[in-house]
């Protein structure tokens, strides 16, 4: 019985050590500059009307994505998917990251994320 307990204790130690190594290993992260480059890439600009992507100088965890009239031509479900993808990517990159999708002309918010994390989208120029 004692031998079995020592074996189990040894196994538990190995599991704890291996688990600690696995948990302590750094996760793959994407640099913020890569996120800005991806969202600001020409295909995304063309598809969604993105006119500018920048990290806020005042609030570094805030990503500002500005969109123009092309945003309105994209189906609502596709805009929601894009906004969620941008938010997930930014949150994976920056701790407690926030994404604001704004009308280039007015500065109005065109995407709001609700409490469940869903993207609620509006047309550019639709007001608040």
Backbone atoms as SQL, in Angstrom:
CREATE TABLE atoms (id INTEGER PRIMARY KEY, chain TEXT, resi INTEGER, resn TEXT, atom TEXT, x REAL, y REAL, z REAL);
INSERT INTO atoms VALUES
  (1, 'A', 1, 'UNK', 'N', 0.814, -1.186, 0.000),
  (2, 'A', 1, 'UNK', 'CA', 0.000, 0.000, 0.000),
  (3, 'A', 1, 'UNK', 'C', 0.866, 1.261, 0.000),
  (4, 'A', 2, 'UNK', 'N', 1.927, 1.281, 0.837),
  (5, 'A', 2, 'UNK', 'CA', 2.818, 2.440, 0.894),
  (6, 'A', 2, 'UNK', 'C', 3.515, 2.651, -0.439),
  (7, 'A', 3, 'UNK', 'N', 3.889, 1.568, -1.087),
  (8, 'A', 3, 'UNK', 'CA', 4.553, 1.664, -2.385),
  (9, 'A', 3, 'UNK', 'C', 3.620, 2.323, -3.397),
  (10, 'A', 4, 'UNK', 'N', 2.355, 1.927, -3.347),
  (11, 'A', 4, 'UNK', 'CA', 1.380, 2.485, -4.272),
  (12, 'A', 4, 'UNK', 'C', 1.186, 3.977, -4.004),
  (13, 'A', 5, 'UNK', 'N', 1.127, 4.371, -2.738),
  (14, 'A', 5, 'UNK', 'CA', 0.986, 5.782, -2.400),
  (15, 'A', 5, 'UNK', 'C', 2.197, 6.588, -2.861),
  (16, 'A', 6, 'UNK', 'N', 3.411, 6.033, -2.702),
  (17, 'A', 6, 'UNK', 'CA', 4.607, 6.723, -3.167),
  (18, 'A', 6, 'UNK', 'C', 4.590, 6.855, -4.682),
  (19, 'A', 7, 'UNK', 'N', 4.119, 5.815, -5.370),
  (20, 'A', 7, 'UNK', 'CA', 4.026, 5.866, -6.826),
  (21, 'A', 7, 'UNK', 'C', 3.040, 6.940, -7.267),
  (22, 'A', 8, 'UNK', 'N', 1.905, 7.004, -6.575),
  (23, 'A', 8, 'UNK', 'CA', 0.913, 8.024, -6.910),
  (24, 'A', 8, 'UNK', 'C', 1.453, 9.421, -6.609),
  (25, 'A', 9, 'UNK', 'N', 2.181, 9.563, -5.492),
  (26, 'A', 9, 'UNK', 'CA', 2.763, 10.862, -5.148),
  (27, 'A', 9, 'UNK', 'C', 3.800, 11.265, -6.188),
  (28, 'A', 10, 'UNK', 'N', 4.596, 10.309, -6.642),
  (29, 'A', 10, 'UNK', 'CA', 5.588, 10.581, -7.690),
  (30, 'A', 10, 'UNK', 'C', 4.918, 10.982, -8.991),
  (31, 'A', 11, 'UNK', 'N', 3.853, 10.276, -9.346),
  (32, 'A', 11, 'UNK', 'CA', 3.107, 10.591, -10.568),
  (33, 'A', 11, 'UNK', 'C', 2.493, 11.985, -10.461),
  (34, 'A', 12, 'UNK', 'N', 1.945, 12.308, -9.287),
  (35, 'A', 12, 'UNK', 'CA', 1.362, 13.632, -9.088),
  (36, 'A', 12, 'UNK', 'C', 2.429, 14.720, -9.227),
  (37, 'A', 13, 'UNK', 'N', 3.641, 14.460, -8.729),
  (38, 'A', 13, 'UNK', 'CA', 4.730, 15.428, -8.852),
  (39, 'A', 13, 'UNK', 'C', 5.105, 15.649, -10.311),
  (40, 'A', 14, 'UNK', 'N', 5.169, 14.571, -11.066),
  (41, 'A', 14, 'UNK', 'CA', 5.509, 14.670, -12.493),
  (42, 'A', 14, 'UNK', 'C', 4.432, 15.453, -13.234),
  (43, 'A', 15, 'UNK', 'N', 3.182, 15.133, -12.941),
  (44, 'A', 15, 'UNK', 'CA', 2.072, 15.845, -13.587),
  (45, 'A', 15, 'UNK', 'C', 2.132, 17.328, -13.242),
  (46, 'A', 16, 'UNK', 'N', 2.401, 17.647, -11.980),
  (47, 'A', 16, 'UNK', 'CA', 2.484, 19.047, -11.564),
  (48, 'A', 16, 'UNK', 'C', 3.630, 19.758, -12.265),
  (49, 'A', 17, 'UNK', 'N', 4.773, 19.094, -12.385),
  (50, 'A', 17, 'UNK', 'CA', 5.928, 19.708, -13.047),
  (51, 'A', 17, 'UNK', 'C', 5.635, 19.921, -14.532),
  (52, 'A', 18, 'UNK', 'N', 5.147, 18.888, -15.199),
  (53, 'A', 18, 'UNK', 'CA', 4.830, 19.002, -16.621),
  (54, 'A', 18, 'UNK', 'C', 3.724, 20.032, -16.827),
  (55, 'A', 19, 'UNK', 'N', 2.706, 19.989, -15.977),
  (56, 'A', 19, 'UNK', 'CA', 1.623, 20.965, -16.074),
  (57, 'A', 19, 'UNK', 'C', 2.139, 22.375, -15.874),
  (58, 'A', 20, 'UNK', 'N', 3.053, 22.546, -14.929),
  (59, 'A', 20, 'UNK', 'CA', 3.624, 23.863, -14.684),
  (60, 'A', 20, 'UNK', 'C', 4.426, 24.354, -15.859),
  (61, 'A', 21, 'UNK', 'N', 5.149, 23.473, -16.516),
  (62, 'A', 21, 'UNK', 'CA', 5.912, 23.856, -17.698),
  (63, 'A', 21, 'UNK', 'C', 4.960, 24.254, -18.808),
  (64, 'A', 22, 'UNK', 'N', 3.911, 23.463, -18.984),
  (65, 'A', 22, 'UNK', 'CA', 2.963, 23.765, -20.055),
  (66, 'A', 22, 'UNK', 'C', 2.241, 25.083, -19.788),
  (67, 'A', 23, 'UNK', 'N', 1.836, 25.274, -18.545),
  (68, 'A', 23, 'UNK', 'CA', 1.111, 26.494, -18.206),
  (69, 'A', 23, 'UNK', 'C', 2.048, 27.694, -18.233),
  (70, 'A', 24, 'UNK', 'N', 3.278, 27.501, -17.793),
  (71, 'A', 24, 'UNK', 'CA', 4.230, 28.595, -17.727),
  (72, 'A', 24, 'UNK', 'C', 4.822, 28.974, -19.069),
  (73, 'A', 25, 'UNK', 'N', 4.638, 28.144, -20.093),
  (74, 'A', 25, 'UNK', 'CA', 5.203, 28.440, -21.400),
  (75, 'A', 25, 'UNK', 'C', 4.494, 29.649, -21.998),
  (76, 'A', 26, 'UNK', 'N', 5.254, 30.544, -22.636),
  (77, 'A', 26, 'UNK', 'CA', 4.621, 31.730, -23.202),
  (78, 'A', 26, 'UNK', 'C', 3.700, 31.362, -24.359),
  (79, 'A', 27, 'UNK', 'N', 2.550, 31.991, -24.386),
  (80, 'A', 27, 'UNK', 'CA', 1.596, 31.748, -25.465),
  (81, 'A', 27, 'UNK', 'C', 2.049, 32.505, -26.702),
  (82, 'A', 28, 'UNK', 'N', 1.657, 31.996, -27.868),
  (83, 'A', 28, 'UNK', 'CA', 1.974, 32.677, -29.112),
  (84, 'A', 28, 'UNK', 'C', 1.162, 33.965, -29.174),
  (85, 'A', 29, 'UNK', 'N', 1.839, 35.071, -29.308),
  (86, 'A', 29, 'UNK', 'CA', 1.128, 36.338, -29.407),
  (87, 'A', 29, 'UNK', 'C', 1.483, 37.018, -30.719),
  (88, 'A', 30, 'UNK', 'N', 0.581, 37.839, -31.163),
  (89, 'A', 30, 'UNK', 'CA', 0.769, 38.588, -32.388),
  (90, 'A', 30, 'UNK', 'C', 1.137, 40.007, -31.980),
  (91, 'A', 31, 'UNK', 'N', 2.183, 40.571, -32.543),
  (92, 'A', 31, 'UNK', 'CA', 2.522, 41.955, -32.174),
  (93, 'A', 31, 'UNK', 'C', 1.417, 42.923, -32.601),
  (94, 'A', 32, 'UNK', 'N', 1.184, 43.967, -31.819),
  (95, 'A', 32, 'UNK', 'CA', 0.144, 44.945, -32.181),
  (96, 'A', 32, 'UNK', 'C', 0.316, 45.503, -33.594),
  (97, 'A', 33, 'UNK', 'N', 1.561, 45.705, -33.998),
  (98, 'A', 33, 'UNK', 'CA', 1.817, 46.241, -35.341),
  (99, 'A', 33, 'UNK', 'C', 1.289, 45.313, -36.425),
  (100, 'A', 34, 'UNK', 'N', 1.335, 44.014, -36.174),
  (101, 'A', 34, 'UNK', 'CA', 0.824, 43.044, -37.150),
  (102, 'A', 34, 'UNK', 'C', -0.696, 43.128, -37.267),
  (103, 'A', 35, 'UNK', 'N', -1.367, 43.401, -36.145),
  (104, 'A', 35, 'UNK', 'CA', -2.823, 43.554, -36.174),
  (105, 'A', 35, 'UNK', 'C', -3.185, 44.804, -36.972),
  (106, 'A', 36, 'UNK', 'N', -2.485, 45.902, -36.710),
  (107, 'A', 36, 'UNK', 'CA', -2.723, 47.124, -37.460),
  (108, 'A', 36, 'UNK', 'C', -2.488, 46.900, -38.954),
  (109, 'A', 37, 'UNK', 'N', -1.438, 46.182, -39.280),
  (110, 'A', 37, 'UNK', 'CA', -1.132, 45.906, -40.691),
  (111, 'A', 37, 'UNK', 'C', -2.206, 45.033, -41.333),
  (112, 'A', 38, 'UNK', 'N', -2.701, 44.051, -40.593),
  (113, 'A', 38, 'UNK', 'CA', -3.728, 43.157, -41.145),
  (114, 'A', 38, 'UNK', 'C', -5.027, 43.920, -41.410),
  (115, 'A', 39, 'UNK', 'N', -5.506, 44.653, -40.413),
  (116, 'A', 39, 'UNK', 'CA', -6.770, 45.376, -40.570),
  (117, 'A', 39, 'UNK', 'C', -6.610, 46.526, -41.566),
  (118, 'A', 40, 'UNK', 'N', -5.411, 47.088, -41.653),
  (119, 'A', 40, 'UNK', 'CA', -5.154, 48.177, -42.581),
  (120, 'A', 40, 'UNK', 'C', -4.683, 47.723, -43.951),
  (121, 'A', 41, 'UNK', 'N', -4.678, 46.418, -44.180),
  (122, 'A', 41, 'UNK', 'CA', -4.208, 45.899, -45.476),
  (123, 'A', 41, 'UNK', 'C', -5.160, 46.310, -46.600),
  (124, 'A', 42, 'UNK', 'N', -4.648, 46.341, -47.807),
  (125, 'A', 42, 'UNK', 'CA', -5.451, 46.775, -48.942),
  (126, 'A', 42, 'UNK', 'C', -6.706, 45.934, -49.151),
  (127, 'A', 43, 'UNK', 'N', -6.644, 44.600, -49.041),
  (128, 'A', 43, 'UNK', 'CA', -7.879, 43.829, -49.206),
  (129, 'A', 43, 'UNK', 'C', -8.963, 44.181, -48.184),
  (130, 'A', 44, 'UNK', 'N', -8.564, 44.431, -46.938),
  (131, 'A', 44, 'UNK', 'CA', -9.533, 44.794, -45.903),
  (132, 'A', 44, 'UNK', 'C', -10.046, 46.212, -46.145),
  (133, 'A', 45, 'UNK', 'N', -9.166, 47.093, -46.545),
  (134, 'A', 45, 'UNK', 'CA', -9.576, 48.464, -46.873),
  (135, 'A', 45, 'UNK', 'C', -10.623, 48.448, -47.987),
  (136, 'A', 46, 'UNK', 'N', -10.339, 47.675, -49.025),
  (137, 'A', 46, 'UNK', 'CA', -11.263, 47.598, -50.161),
  (138, 'A', 46, 'UNK', 'C', -12.595, 46.956, -49.777),
  (139, 'A', 47, 'UNK', 'N', -12.531, 45.889, -49.006),
  (140, 'A', 47, 'UNK', 'CA', -13.742, 45.130, -48.664),
  (141, 'A', 47, 'UNK', 'C', -14.646, 45.873, -47.691),
  (142, 'A', 48, 'UNK', 'N', -14.069, 46.548, -46.699),
  (143, 'A', 48, 'UNK', 'CA', -14.869, 47.134, -45.622),
  (144, 'A', 48, 'UNK', 'C', -14.836, 48.658, -45.572),
  (145, 'A', 49, 'UNK', 'N', -14.093, 49.274, -46.456),
  (146, 'A', 49, 'UNK', 'CA', -14.022, 50.728, -46.436),
  (147, 'A', 49, 'UNK', 'C', -13.168, 51.279, -45.317),
  (148, 'A', 50, 'UNK', 'N', -12.231, 50.480, -44.808),
  (149, 'A', 50, 'UNK', 'CA', -11.340, 50.942, -43.743),
  (150, 'A', 50, 'UNK', 'C', -10.464, 52.059, -44.314),
  (151, 'A', 51, 'UNK', 'N', -10.479, 53.200, -43.649),
  (152, 'A', 51, 'UNK', 'CA', -9.673, 54.342, -44.101),
  (153, 'A', 51, 'UNK', 'C', -8.447, 54.566, -43.226),
  (154, 'A', 52, 'UNK', 'N', -8.504, 54.108, -41.973),
  (155, 'A', 52, 'UNK', 'CA', -7.373, 54.271, -41.059),
  (156, 'A', 52, 'UNK', 'C', -7.486, 53.271, -39.919),
  (157, 'A', 53, 'UNK', 'N', -6.335, 52.830, -39.452),
  (158, 'A', 53, 'UNK', 'CA', -6.255, 51.949, -38.283),
  (159, 'A', 53, 'UNK', 'C', -5.104, 52.461, -37.437),
  (160, 'A', 54, 'UNK', 'N', -5.386, 52.733, -36.171),
  (161, 'A', 54, 'UNK', 'CA', -4.330, 53.232, -35.296),
  (162, 'A', 54, 'UNK', 'C', -4.598, 52.858, -33.849),
  (163, 'A', 55, 'UNK', 'N', -3.519, 52.791, -33.127),
  (164, 'A', 55, 'UNK', 'CA', -3.596, 52.566, -31.688),
  (165, 'A', 55, 'UNK', 'C', -3.691, 53.932, -31.029),
  (166, 'A', 56, 'UNK', 'N', -4.626, 54.093, -30.113),
  (167, 'A', 56, 'UNK', 'CA', -4.794, 55.372, -29.438),
  (168, 'A', 56, 'UNK', 'C', -3.529, 55.738, -28.668),
  (169, 'A', 57, 'UNK', 'N', -3.091, 56.977, -28.836),
  (170, 'A', 57, 'UNK', 'CA', -1.915, 57.450, -28.106),
  (171, 'A', 57, 'UNK', 'C', -2.229, 57.622, -26.625),
  (172, 'A', 58, 'UNK', 'N', -3.479, 57.994, -26.326),
  (173, 'A', 58, 'UNK', 'CA', -3.879, 58.235, -24.934),
  (174, 'A', 58, 'UNK', 'C', -4.223, 56.957, -24.176),
  (175, 'A', 59, 'UNK', 'N', -4.817, 55.991, -24.893),
  (176, 'A', 59, 'UNK', 'CA', -5.245, 54.730, -24.282),
  (177, 'A', 59, 'UNK', 'C', -4.682, 53.597, -25.153),
  (178, 'A', 60, 'UNK', 'N', -3.486, 53.117, -24.856),
  (179, 'A', 60, 'UNK', 'CA', -2.815, 52.153, -25.733),
  (180, 'A', 60, 'UNK', 'C', -3.574, 50.848, -25.985),
  (181, 'A', 61, 'UNK', 'N', -4.504, 50.498, -25.124),
  (182, 'A', 61, 'UNK', 'CA', -5.257, 49.261, -25.352),
  (183, 'A', 61, 'UNK', 'C', -6.433, 49.471, -26.310),
  (184, 'A', 62, 'UNK', 'N', -6.640, 50.726, -26.732),
  (185, 'A', 62, 'UNK', 'CA', -7.734, 51.075, -27.637),
  (186, 'A', 62, 'UNK', 'C', -7.255, 51.092, -29.084),
  (187, 'A', 63, 'UNK', 'N', -7.906, 50.293, -29.917),
  (188, 'A', 63, 'UNK', 'CA', -7.639, 50.264, -31.352),
  (189, 'A', 63, 'UNK', 'C', -8.749, 51.022, -32.056),
  (190, 'A', 64, 'UNK', 'N', -8.379, 52.018, -32.848),
  (191, 'A', 64, 'UNK', 'CA', -9.336, 52.825, -33.594),
  (192, 'A', 64, 'UNK', 'C', -9.337, 52.390, -35.053),
  (193, 'A', 65, 'UNK', 'N', -10.488, 51.955, -35.526),
  (194, 'A', 65, 'UNK', 'CA', -10.656, 51.557, -36.926),
  (195, 'A', 65, 'UNK', 'C', -11.668, 52.527, -37.515),
  (196, 'A', 66, 'UNK', 'N', -11.241, 53.283, -38.519),
  (197, 'A', 66, 'UNK', 'CA', -12.136, 54.255, -39.157),
  (198, 'A', 66, 'UNK', 'C', -12.589, 53.700, -40.504),
  (199, 'A', 67, 'UNK', 'N', -13.892, 53.842, -40.765),
  (200, 'A', 67, 'UNK', 'CA', -14.464, 53.308, -42.003),
  (201, 'A', 67, 'UNK', 'C', -15.248, 54.393, -42.737),
  (202, 'A', 68, 'UNK', 'N', -15.280, 54.248, -44.062),
  (203, 'A', 68, 'UNK', 'CA', -15.986, 55.191, -44.912),
  (204, 'A', 68, 'UNK', 'C', -17.236, 54.573, -45.509),
  (205, 'A', 69, 'UNK', 'N', -17.763, 55.182, -46.570),
  (206, 'A', 69, 'UNK', 'CA', -19.038, 54.763, -47.173),
  (207, 'A', 69, 'UNK', 'C', -19.086, 53.305, -47.637),
  (208, 'A', 70, 'UNK', 'N', -17.952, 52.714, -48.000),
  (209, 'A', 70, 'UNK', 'CA', -17.949, 51.305, -48.428),
  (210, 'A', 70, 'UNK', 'C', -18.500, 50.398, -47.324),
  (211, 'A', 71, 'UNK', 'N', -18.334, 50.804, -46.069),
  (212, 'A', 71, 'UNK', 'CA', -18.841, 50.037, -44.922),
  (213, 'A', 71, 'UNK', 'C', -20.327, 49.727, -45.100),
  (214, 'A', 72, 'UNK', 'N', -21.089, 50.701, -45.601),
  (215, 'A', 72, 'UNK', 'CA', -22.539, 50.544, -45.767),
  (216, 'A', 72, 'UNK', 'C', -22.896, 49.514, -46.840),
  (217, 'A', 73, 'UNK', 'N', -22.010, 49.290, -47.795),
  (218, 'A', 73, 'UNK', 'CA', -22.303, 48.368, -48.893),
  (219, 'A', 73, 'UNK', 'C', -22.069, 46.901, -48.508),
  (220, 'A', 74, 'UNK', 'N', -21.461, 46.691, -47.363),
  (221, 'A', 74, 'UNK', 'CA', -21.182, 45.334, -46.889),
  (222, 'A', 74, 'UNK', 'C', -22.406, 44.837, -46.116),
  (223, 'A', 75, 'UNK', 'N', -22.849, 43.596, -46.378),
  (224, 'A', 75, 'UNK', 'CA', -23.995, 43.073, -45.624),
  (225, 'A', 75, 'UNK', 'C', -23.745, 43.130, -44.109),
  (226, 'A', 76, 'UNK', 'N', -24.809, 43.384, -43.371),
  (227, 'A', 76, 'UNK', 'CA', -24.693, 43.563, -41.922),
  (228, 'A', 76, 'UNK', 'C', -24.007, 42.385, -41.232),
  (229, 'A', 77, 'UNK', 'N', -24.379, 41.168, -41.584),
  (230, 'A', 77, 'UNK', 'CA', -23.772, 39.986, -40.947),
  (231, 'A', 77, 'UNK', 'C', -22.269, 39.931, -41.199),
  (232, 'A', 78, 'UNK', 'N', -21.857, 40.335, -42.377),
  (233, 'A', 78, 'UNK', 'CA', -20.433, 40.337, -42.713),
  (234, 'A', 78, 'UNK', 'C', -19.695, 41.429, -41.923),
  (235, 'A', 79, 'UNK', 'N', -20.342, 42.581, -41.734),
  (236, 'A', 79, 'UNK', 'CA', -19.745, 43.644, -40.912),
  (237, 'A', 79, 'UNK', 'C', -19.608, 43.185, -39.459),
  (238, 'A', 80, 'UNK', 'N', -20.640, 42.492, -38.958),
  (239, 'A', 80, 'UNK', 'CA', -20.577, 41.966, -37.592),
  (240, 'A', 80, 'UNK', 'C', -19.414, 40.991, -37.453),
  (241, 'A', 81, 'UNK', 'N', -19.291, 40.079, -38.412),
  (242, 'A', 81, 'UNK', 'CA', -18.203, 39.100, -38.370),
  (243, 'A', 81, 'UNK', 'C', -16.835, 39.778, -38.385),
  (244, 'A', 82, 'UNK', 'N', -16.688, 40.782, -39.248),
  (245, 'A', 82, 'UNK', 'CA', -15.407, 41.486, -39.336),
  (246, 'A', 82, 'UNK', 'C', -15.091, 42.187, -38.016),
  (247, 'A', 83, 'UNK', 'N', -16.067, 42.887, -37.458),
  (248, 'A', 83, 'UNK', 'CA', -15.851, 43.608, -36.196),
  (249, 'A', 83, 'UNK', 'C', -15.485, 42.642, -35.074),
  (250, 'A', 84, 'UNK', 'N', -16.166, 41.499, -35.014),
  (251, 'A', 84, 'UNK', 'CA', -15.845, 40.502, -33.985),
  (252, 'A', 84, 'UNK', 'C', -14.450, 39.938, -34.181),
  (253, 'A', 85, 'UNK', 'N', -14.084, 39.684, -35.427),
  (254, 'A', 85, 'UNK', 'CA', -12.737, 39.175, -35.710),
  (255, 'A', 85, 'UNK', 'C', -11.692, 40.190, -35.272),
  (256, 'A', 86, 'UNK', 'N', -11.917, 41.468, -35.585),
  (257, 'A', 86, 'UNK', 'CA', -10.963, 42.507, -35.184),
  (258, 'A', 86, 'UNK', 'C', -10.867, 42.583, -33.675),
  (259, 'A', 87, 'UNK', 'N', -12.011, 42.495, -32.997),
  (260, 'A', 87, 'UNK', 'CA', -12.006, 42.562, -31.538),
  (261, 'A', 87, 'UNK', 'C', -11.265, 41.363, -30.931),
  (262, 'A', 88, 'UNK', 'N', -11.563, 40.173, -31.417),
  (263, 'A', 88, 'UNK', 'CA', -10.896, 38.977, -30.886),
  (264, 'A', 88, 'UNK', 'C', -9.392, 39.018, -31.125),
  (265, 'A', 89, 'UNK', 'N', -9.009, 39.440, -32.311),
  (266, 'A', 89, 'UNK', 'CA', -7.590, 39.535, -32.648),
  (267, 'A', 89, 'UNK', 'C', -6.894, 40.558, -31.751),
  (268, 'A', 90, 'UNK', 'N', -7.508, 41.709, -31.556),
  (269, 'A', 90, 'UNK', 'CA', -6.902, 42.751, -30.712),
  (270, 'A', 90, 'UNK', 'C', -6.837, 42.307, -29.255),
  (271, 'A', 91, 'UNK', 'N', -7.900, 41.660, -28.770),
  (272, 'A', 91, 'UNK', 'CA', -7.901, 41.189, -27.375),
  (273, 'A', 91, 'UNK', 'C', -6.878, 40.078, -27.150),
  (274, 'A', 92, 'UNK', 'N', -6.619, 39.302, -28.185),
  (275, 'A', 92, 'UNK', 'CA', -5.590, 38.263, -28.091),
  (276, 'A', 92, 'UNK', 'C', -4.208, 38.904, -28.037),
  (277, 'A', 93, 'UNK', 'N', -4.076, 40.057, -28.648),
  (278, 'A', 93, 'UNK', 'CA', -2.793, 40.746, -28.752),
  (279, 'A', 93, 'UNK', 'C', -2.523, 41.671, -27.577),
  (280, 'A', 94, 'UNK', 'N', -3.546, 42.406, -27.151),
  (281, 'A', 94, 'UNK', 'CA', -3.401, 43.420, -26.098),
  (282, 'A', 94, 'UNK', 'C', -4.334, 43.070, -24.949),
  (283, 'A', 95, 'UNK', 'N', -3.790, 42.979, -23.757),
  (284, 'A', 95, 'UNK', 'CA', -4.611, 42.657, -22.588),
  (285, 'A', 95, 'UNK', 'C', -5.736, 43.679, -22.437),
  (286, 'A', 96, 'UNK', 'N', -6.952, 43.190, -22.284),
  (287, 'A', 96, 'UNK', 'CA', -8.147, 44.018, -22.131),
  (288, 'A', 96, 'UNK', 'C', -8.308, 45.007, -23.285),
  (289, 'A', 97, 'UNK', 'N', -7.923, 44.551, -24.486),
  (290, 'A', 97, 'UNK', 'CA', -8.002, 45.409, -25.663),
  (291, 'A', 97, 'UNK', 'C', -9.431, 45.815, -26.003),
  (292, 'A', 98, 'UNK', 'N', -9.562, 47.029, -26.499),
  (293, 'A', 98, 'UNK', 'CA', -10.855, 47.588, -26.896),
  (294, 'A', 98, 'UNK', 'C', -10.750, 47.998, -28.362),
  (295, 'A', 99, 'UNK', 'N', -11.799, 47.724, -29.127),
  (296, 'A', 99, 'UNK', 'CA', -11.841, 48.136, -30.527),
  (297, 'A', 99, 'UNK', 'C', -12.992, 49.115, -30.699),
  (298, 'A', 100, 'UNK', 'N', -12.699, 50.240, -31.332),
  (299, 'A', 100, 'UNK', 'CA', -13.732, 51.217, -31.687),
  (300, 'A', 100, 'UNK', 'C', -13.740, 51.338, -33.209),
  (301, 'A', 101, 'UNK', 'N', -14.891, 51.058, -33.811),
  (302, 'A', 101, 'UNK', 'CA', -15.051, 51.223, -35.254),
  (303, 'A', 101, 'UNK', 'C', -15.858, 52.503, -35.437),
  (304, 'A', 102, 'UNK', 'N', -15.246, 53.464, -36.120),
  (305, 'A', 102, 'UNK', 'CA', -15.796, 54.808, -36.200),
  (306, 'A', 102, 'UNK', 'C', -16.018, 55.265, -37.637),
  (307, 'A', 103, 'UNK', 'N', -17.014, 56.106, -37.831),
  (308, 'A', 103, 'UNK', 'CA', -17.270, 56.770, -39.104),
  (309, 'A', 103, 'UNK', 'C', -16.124, 57.757, -39.340),
  (310, 'A', 104, 'UNK', 'N', -15.457, 57.637, -40.472),
  (311, 'A', 104, 'UNK', 'CA', -14.328, 58.519, -40.778),
  (312, 'A', 104, 'UNK', 'C', -14.722, 59.982, -40.776),
  (313, 'A', 105, 'UNK', 'N', -15.874, 60.297, -41.315),
  (314, 'A', 105, 'UNK', 'CA', -16.299, 61.683, -41.462),
  (315, 'A', 105, 'UNK', 'C', -16.754, 62.306, -40.153),
  (316, 'A', 106, 'UNK', 'N', -17.602, 61.608, -39.422),
  (317, 'A', 106, 'UNK', 'CA', -18.217, 62.198, -38.223),
  (318, 'A', 106, 'UNK', 'C', -17.558, 61.766, -36.913),
  (319, 'A', 107, 'UNK', 'N', -16.854, 60.650, -36.939),
  (320, 'A', 107, 'UNK', 'CA', -16.277, 60.111, -35.704),
  (321, 'A', 107, 'UNK', 'C', -17.268, 59.307, -34.886),
  (322, 'A', 108, 'UNK', 'N', -18.497, 59.163, -35.401),
  (323, 'A', 108, 'UNK', 'CA', -19.525, 58.404, -34.674),
  (324, 'A', 108, 'UNK', 'C', -19.178, 56.918, -34.644),
  (325, 'A', 109, 'UNK', 'N', -19.566, 56.269, -33.573),
  (326, 'A', 109, 'UNK', 'CA', -19.357, 54.828, -33.417),
  (327, 'A', 109, 'UNK', 'C', -20.304, 54.091, -34.358),
  (328, 'A', 110, 'UNK', 'N', -19.769, 53.161, -35.160),
  (329, 'A', 110, 'UNK', 'CA', -20.616, 52.382, -36.068),
  (330, 'A', 110, 'UNK', 'C', -20.701, 50.911, -35.658),
  (331, 'A', 111, 'UNK', 'N', -19.993, 50.539, -34.606),
  (332, 'A', 111, 'UNK', 'CA', -20.100, 49.192, -34.037),
  (333, 'A', 111, 'UNK', 'C', -20.098, 49.330, -32.529),
  (334, 'A', 112, 'UNK', 'N', -21.074, 48.709, -31.895),
  (335, 'A', 112, 'UNK', 'CA', -21.103, 48.624, -30.433),
  (336, 'A', 112, 'UNK', 'C', -21.059, 47.151, -30.077),
  (337, 'A', 113, 'UNK', 'N', -20.279, 46.820, -29.072),
  (338, 'A', 113, 'UNK', 'CA', -20.202, 45.439, -28.592),
  (339, 'A', 113, 'UNK', 'C', -21.071, 45.346, -27.341),
  (340, 'A', 114, 'UNK', 'N', -22.065, 44.455, -27.368),
  (341, 'A', 114, 'UNK', 'CA', -22.968, 44.336, -26.225),
  (342, 'A', 114, 'UNK', 'C', -22.325, 43.511, -25.114),
  (343, 'A', 115, 'UNK', 'N', -23.034, 43.330, -24.020),
  (344, 'A', 115, 'UNK', 'CA', -22.505, 42.639, -22.843),
  (345, 'A', 115, 'UNK', 'C', -22.091, 41.204, -23.130),
  (346, 'A', 116, 'UNK', 'N', -22.735, 40.564, -24.113),
  (347, 'A', 116, 'UNK', 'CA', -22.383, 39.188, -24.474),
  (348, 'A', 116, 'UNK', 'C', -21.250, 39.134, -25.498),
  (349, 'A', 117, 'UNK', 'N', -20.768, 40.299, -25.931),
  (350, 'A', 117, 'UNK', 'CA', -19.679, 40.336, -26.893),
  (351, 'A', 117, 'UNK', 'C', -20.130, 40.337, -28.345),
  (352, 'A', 118, 'UNK', 'N', -21.423, 40.470, -28.583),
  (353, 'A', 118, 'UNK', 'CA', -21.922, 40.534, -29.957),
  (354, 'A', 118, 'UNK', 'C', -21.696, 41.933, -30.522),
  (355, 'A', 119, 'UNK', 'N', -21.445, 41.991, -31.818),
  (356, 'A', 119, 'UNK', 'CA', -21.268, 43.278, -32.484),
  (357, 'A', 119, 'UNK', 'C', -22.608, 43.759, -33.023),
  (358, 'A', 120, 'UNK', 'N', -22.978, 44.964, -32.648),
  (359, 'A', 120, 'UNK', 'CA', -24.182, 45.607, -33.164),
  (360, 'A', 120, 'UNK', 'C', -23.687, 46.708, -34.099),
  (361, 'A', 121, 'UNK', 'N', -23.989, 46.575, -35.398),
  (362, 'A', 121, 'UNK', 'CA', -23.445, 47.494, -36.378),
  (363, 'A', 121, 'UNK', 'C', -24.463, 48.508, -36.873),
  (364, 'A', 122, 'UNK', 'N', -23.947, 49.662, -37.286),
  (365, 'A', 122, 'UNK', 'CA', -24.780, 50.714, -37.873),
  (366, 'A', 122, 'UNK', 'C', -24.123, 51.151, -39.174),
  (367, 'A', 123, 'UNK', 'N', -24.888, 51.854, -39.984),
  (368, 'A', 123, 'UNK', 'CA', -24.356, 52.409, -41.219),
  (369, 'A', 123, 'UNK', 'C', -23.540, 53.659, -40.911),
  (370, 'A', 124, 'UNK', 'N', -22.546, 53.919, -41.760),
  (371, 'A', 124, 'UNK', 'CA', -21.807, 55.171, -41.687),
  (372, 'A', 124, 'UNK', 'C', -22.784, 56.283, -42.019),
  (373, 'A', 125, 'UNK', 'N', -22.717, 57.382, -41.287),
  (374, 'A', 125, 'UNK', 'CA', -23.600, 58.521, -41.531),
  (375, 'A', 125, 'UNK', 'C', -24.977, 58.371, -40.928),
  (376, 'A', 126, 'UNK', 'N', -25.206, 57.297, -40.164),
  (377, 'A', 126, 'UNK', 'CA', -26.532, 57.053, -39.585),
  (378, 'A', 126, 'UNK', 'C', -26.735, 57.805, -38.265),
  (379, 'A', 127, 'UNK', 'N', -25.716, 58.481, -37.782),
  (380, 'A', 127, 'UNK', 'CA', -25.831, 59.182, -36.492),
  (381, 'A', 127, 'UNK', 'C', -25.679, 58.210, -35.342),
  (382, 'A', 128, 'UNK', 'N', -25.866, 58.708, -34.138),
  (383, 'A', 128, 'UNK', 'CA', -25.703, 57.832, -32.970),
  (384, 'A', 128, 'UNK', 'C', -27.042, 57.344, -32.555);
